[in-house]
Amino acid sequence: MKKRKIGMALSLVLAAGTLLGACGKSDDNAGDDNAKGGEKEKAFTVAMVTDVGGVDDKSFNQSAWEGLQAFGKENGLEKGKDGYDYLQSKSDADYSTNLNTLARQDFDLVFGIGFLMQGAVEEIAKQQKDHHFAIVDSEVDQPNVASILFKEQEASFLAGVAAAMTTKSNKIGFIGGVESAVIERFEAGFVAGVKAANPDATVDIQYAGAFDKAELGQSIASKMYSSGDDVVFHAAGATGNGLFKEATDRKAKDPNAEIWAIGVDSDQANMGPDVVLTSALKRVDNAVVDLSTKAKDGNFPGGKTITYGLSEDGVGLAPINEKAAAKADIEKAVNEWIEKIKSGDVKVPGTRDELKSFSAQ
Amino acid sequence: MSKRLIGILTPIIAVLLGIIVGTIIMLASGYDPITAYTALWNGAFGEVYYTGEVIRQVTPYILAGLAVAFAFRVGLFNIGVEGQFLVGWLAAVWVGVSFDLPRIIHLPLAILAAAIAGALWAFIPGLLKARLRVHEVIVTIMLNYTALHVCNYIIKNVLTDNKDKTDLVKDSATLRSEWLQSITDYSRFHWGIIVAIICCFIMWFLLERTTKGFELRAVGFNQHAAQYAGMNVNRNIILSMVISGAFAGLAGAMEGLGTFGYVTVKGGFTGVGFDGIAIALLGGNTALGVFFAAILFGALKIGALNMPLEAGVPNELVDIIIALIVFFVASSYIIRKLLDRFGKKEVK
């Protein structure tokens, strides 16, 4: 009985310590806040929350962080609480905590990177009405949230043009990650680009069902090349790394093999200097810089969805590989299409349904 | 030194050792350990919001820890808590979104569904172990992957139309409370902590105060002796796995009905089940120990999120420091041995 009482007393002391500790701290912070309010002219601050990929994922988290760093440099900000910073999420449960932490630290704008964060951004935006948020690749309908979407189809359309002008077998491959609206835009645009530049070419479409399975990407790529496809485009994140591996392996075995791969999101030329034809670029960094600048100038587009396409420099095509025989022709054609898309003469389809009724002429 | 004192001292020394080595590493790589640990503390208890988040994180941790600890006490190593946690999560949300019932029936039903789902998932390795002596570690590891992919399939094809997230559970099935959120400044603190505390009590009562609990512990101490004493070892093995799985399923319900209110397609494990193993070890496989160990782990996990921002410590270093604390906690056996020897000398 005595022992149990001691246990009880111990836990009470612990609990009290915790509670009192919490009280003491929150008072301190209130003081800090007042002090901060006293200093005027606080610099514009911006931060982002990554998904579990982290800022070195070679994909859009990294791209977004590069954008934030560029924005910081441009405006003379330092990494940290008074400039720009990021928090990395270690699990799905961390999104809310991280978004909330950044809002509490009084960052003027907080980015949630990736559609996985949609629910968390929506919830926190409702609670923290005085703070501004932005979400990439998804839409949140709240007055203090700006949603960023991309016209991926325009980038992959250009990649399709490049593929159609390179292929000799008139057979082209497309490897998708997981079926979703974003990847469908890549697919529809790519097929439209191929058809526009070379109506005889066919596109072999396959989905890997994952964004992180390079070995699966490699086996799909292997089948595609074996069946005669000579240009393969992937929109499959890290799964696509298998495509580059397969293409490089085949090229190493037979240096005369006419096979090409096309990268996605960032310029993936370094994944295989001999086999990467070009990459369909999705400039998350540009979008992040653009939105941060708007917010800094007091034009935060709260409650709106901004779509970044070719005209806004949000998507594009990486330089064509020097070793491509038709490099000059491809570049000429790509530039023509860019003009047509920018001027609105050509509307690139973003879904399979739109693709059916698409005609480039 | 009394056994009880050693039991209390061991985890405390383990945590202190972790902090000391963490300090050395931070000093060596040029970061200020005092700022870093202050950031850790502030990130866990500095504001009432963070304290709410810590309790939110502690809730599934307690239940996952209980699940591992319960099986341990019967001599079984349930690595499958993660999988049972996932099916529990799914079951709770499934019931939560598909029925329209008064709260007094709906909420307990959803929680019960999670417990049953977890129990059934753990019944498989229990049965295989009892009947065919298949080692539970292998079966439970494999069932983790099975659970992950089966849940993903059901979410995509049964609960939704090819989406990666279900609807929110109905208000009548949620553990969330506006009031708890308002007193903790919009944290996701929810009523689940009550369920977790009740389960701590159930585990203690069942193991320490009932005949069945005595049997279960006897099987854990020595199966052959238990059999010789006329206890049904096989039935006790299955029973312990089922109860362990029910705790794990309840942990899933806490996430499904409380923290998130929905279930998403997952690319990988959440880690709650695996953290549960460390929590059970640190807590010495007792209900009260698990309770305090879960608080420590929850505070570390939430507090660590604040370290990169407030103290400028890189994420990787934060991971190392947290891992070190866990490492010393897990190797508490060494500390226990040392304390034992030290104590014996003193007696002489």
Interface residues (C-beta under 8 A of the other chain):
Chain A: K3 G7 L14 T18 G21 A22 K25 S26 N29 V52 G54 G80 K81 D85 L87 Q88 K90 S91 D92 A93 D94 S96 T97 N98 N100 T101 L102 R104 Q105 L116 G119 I124 Q127 Q128 E179 S180 A210 F211 D212
Chain B: R4 W41 N42 G43 F45 G46 E47 V48 Y49 T51 E53 Q57 N162 D164 K165 Y186 S187 R188 E255 T259 F260 Y262 T264 K266 G267 T270 G271 L288 F292 I302 L305 N306 P308 L309 E310 G312 N315
